Each structure stands twice: as structure tokens, then as C-alpha cells.
Amino acid sequence: MIRKALHIAALALLALPLVAGAVAAQEVRLYKTPWCGCCTAWGRYLAAAGFTVRAEDLEDLTLVKTMAGVPARLQACHTAVIAGYVVEGHVPLAAIRELLDERPEVRGIAVPGMPAGSPGMGGPPETYTVFAFTAEGEIRPLAAFRGERRL
């Protein structure tokens, strides 16, 4: 019963900015599990860059990711909503700012998995790709990064 109530609350919170579309660009709704330190670190990374981060801790993010339209192959450990866009995983600030400045017709952007050295992750940086995805399920690479540096 409690789990169902949490899922319903998550869906309501997720749907609001998507329907409203008028959410301030600086507000981030971050959906994460309560035990994930890298998700918390990514939220702090955005807060340090001037975003207002509102974290929602949930035991299971499957329903959030499904309702947000995140393709299975792009899923990561957390899902965020910023100005009506879905931001999945450890996406670097440069890619988020580009998304918000250019306002492309996509559902969101994603960094699948948990690449070492990406924002919020420790370890030596590895090369990873930021992808864009549409509501229709199209996926395309946007840019390659190593750590926070665009390649």
C-alpha cells in the first residue's frame, strides 16, 4: 500500500512540470533512491551551478522512468526534470545548459549507466556520450564528453 502511494506521488510530481511547461529553467526535480550517493552528488553539482534542486527519494524508479519516457538502453541511476525536459543520469552541465538554451524538440537527454569521472561519479574520467531522445523513441548521440570536458 505504501509503495503504491509512493508511485502515485512520484507520477504526480513527474507529470506536473511536463504538463505545465512553465517551470522555471533553474528548478530541478530529481528522482533518486535514498541510498545512492552519486545521485546526491549530481544534485549538489547542479545546486553549485545555481539550480534549485528538489530531490524525491523513492525505493524504485522504474515507474518514474517509464512515465518519463526514458528508453531502456539510456536508463541510469536517477531521473530529473528540468524546464519540462527529462535529464537521465550523470549529464554534464554543458549539455544541460545547451538543452535549456536551444530548446530542441526532444523529450530529454541522457547519459546511460554510471560512467567514471562524469559529474557526481568518482574515479578517473572515461569517455561517454550524451544522447537525446524523443517521445517517439528516437535516440541520437549529441556529444561525447570525458569528465566534464566536451570532446
N, C-alpha and C positions, 0 to 999 in steps of 0.2 A: 504494500500500500504506500509506504513512504517512498520507495523507489519510483513508483508510478507518478506520485505527486512531484517528485524532483524532475522527472522527464517532462511533465506538463509545464512546470515552471520554466524549464530550460527552453522549451519550444516557444513559450510566450515571450520570453526575453529575447530570443533569437529573432522572432518574427517582427517584433516592434520596429527595430531600425530598418529592416528590409522593406517593410510596408510604408513606413513614414518617409524614408528617403531624405529627410531633412535633418538628420542627426549631424551635430557639429563634427567637422572633419577631425577635430582633435580628441574626440572621445572614442575610446576603445572598449568594447565589451569582450572580455577574454574568458573563454570556457576552457577549464582545465581540471585535472584531477587534483585532489587535495595533497597528494604525496609527490607531485612532480616538481622537483627543484628547478629544472631547466625552463619549465613553463613560467615559473615565478620570476626567474632571471630575465627571460624575454620581456615580461611585463615591466620589470624595473628598467630595462634597456629603453623601452618606449616612453616610460614616465620621465626618464632622464632627458629624453629628446623633446619633452614638452607636451606629450599626450596625457590625457586623463584616463587612467586605466581602471576599469571596474571589473574585477575578477569574480567569476562564478565557479565555485568548486563543485564538481559533480563526480560521482563514482564511476559513471560510464558515459562516454561522449559519443557513442555510436549513433544515437538518435539525433543529437545536435549536428553531427557531420552529415547524416543523411538529409535532414531538413535543410541544411545549408547548401546542399548540392555538391559537396566535395567528392570528386571521383575517387574511388577506392585506391587507385595507384598513386594518388597525390596525398593521401592522408598522413598526418603526423601526430604528434602528441597533444597539440592544443589547437583550438579554432578560435579566431577572433572576428569580430565585425567592426569595421571602421567605415563610417560615412556610407553605409549601405553595401559595402563590399565585404566579401569573405576573405580573410587572410589566414591561411592554413600553415602552421608550422613556424620554423625559425627564419622568417622572411626578414632580410636586412632593411634598415631604414631607407636607404636609397631607393629600393624597389617600391616601398610603401609610399614615399613622397611622390615618386613618378606616377603611381596609380592615382593618387589624390589630385595631382596637378593636371594630368591628361584626361582623367575620367573616361577611360575606354569602355566600350560596350562588352564587358566581361562580367561574369559572376564573381570572380575573385582571382587571387594569386596564391601560389603555394610553393613551399619547399618541402618535398616529401621526406619522410624519415627524420633523422636527427643527425645531420652532418656535423662532424667535429669542427670546431672553430667558428661555426655560424653563430649569430647573435643568441646569447643565452646558453650556448654549449661551450664546454671547455675543450682543451686539447689543441694540438697543432691543427691549423686550418686545412681543410681539404676543399677541393673544387666541387661546387654543387650548382644546380640550375634552379632558377625561379621560373615557374610555369604560370601561364594564365589559363583559366578555364571558363567556359560559358555555361549557361543554364541548359543548353542543348547537349552538353557533354564533350564539346570540342576542347582539346588540350593543345597548347602550343608553347614552346620554350620562349621565354622573354630575354633572359640574360644569364650569363654564368658569373659566379662570384667565387672568391677564395677568401674566407673570413668575411669581412665587410667590404672588401675591395672588389669592384666590378672588373671583370676581365674583358 
